[in-house]
Amino acid sequence: MPTTPHPRRGVTTCTRCGAPIRWASGPQPGQRTPLNALPSPAGGLAAHTNHLGGLVVRELTPDRPEPEHLEWKAVAHWPSCTGGSGTPAPAPVRSRPARRRPSVQPPLFGQPGRWSR
């Protein structure tokens, strides 16, 4: 029996179009895939939450064409993104440079320093 994901847990917004998305691991190891936040009956992916609380996705294949047990049908976000070109948005410009650490560190407690002369 397919389930539905929590309506808000793990949901973020796309930086290009502002649509709600969920990030999932897979289908290849080490790959992160953005999914539309809501399940879709036309989805070609099956997603479920693993025991660590992360979202895992797999492709629906002819061998396993339907979601199993706790999986729900999902759609990859990139084909449906309305946010423009395939390049990510530029990072925002900082108003001031980051603070630098001082170049001279004080001595450790109990260690002689320049003040003990």
VENRAUR-V401175 format. One record per run of one state. SS is the DSSP state (a for helix, b for strand, c for the rest). FROM is the first residue (numbers start at 0). LEN is the number of residues. If there is no record, write none. Layout:
ss=[SS | SS]
from=[FROM | FROM]
len=[LEN | LEN]
This chain:
ss=[c | b | c | b | c | b | c | b | c | b | c | b | c | b | c | a | c | a | c]
from=[0 | 11 | 13 | 19 | 25 | 31 | 36 | 44 | 49 | 54 | 59 | 71 | 74 | 75 | 76 | 77 | 80 | 113 | 116]
len=[11 | 2 | 6 | 6 | 6 | 5 | 8 | 5 | 5 | 5 | 12 | 3 | 1 | 1 | 1 | 3 | 33 | 3 | 1]
